Amino acid sequence: MKCPYCRHDNDRVVDTRAGEEGYVVRRRRLCCECNKRYTTYERVESISVHVRKRDGARVPFDRDKLRRGLERACWKRPISDAQVSTLLAEVENEIDQLFTTEVESRFIGEIVMGLLRDLDQVAYVRFASVYLHFKDAQDFANELRPMLGKNW
């Protein structure tokens, strides 16, 4: 691993920890040339799964795109980056276990909405409003009704 500071390829691992519910290994490294520390992350390389969009187009699964959507839904909510990373890892794990080459975008959206519903209701509604293409306040009300109970 090349040091991000001095670019030498001479380091040693000083600490290793599991992260994101065991889906990632975090390593603290010490450069033997400049003595600076840096962090690397190791995760299992996933098979290239394609996502079938609503219009029938097939695109490669993009972890960063999903992360951005989750971060937007969780913006200004009491949800840590670690929780977002864990949720993202759970979605990826589910896809890896159930699909080998192709997954429908609908399935990914349903997994994310289910996990967000349990994590934070506001983040859930934000994600659902974009994913389900809410047109007006009635769409919001229809989605909130099951969460708020019969009295609403």
PyMOL commands that set and color helices and strands:
alter all, ss='L'
color gray80, all
select helices_A, chain A and resi 20-22+63-73+81-98+105-119+121-131+137-148
alter helices_A, ss='H'
color red, helices_A
select strands_A, chain A and resi 11-19+24-31+37-43+50-52+58-60+102-104
alter strands_A, ss='S'
color yellow, strands_A
deselect
rebuild
show_as cartoon
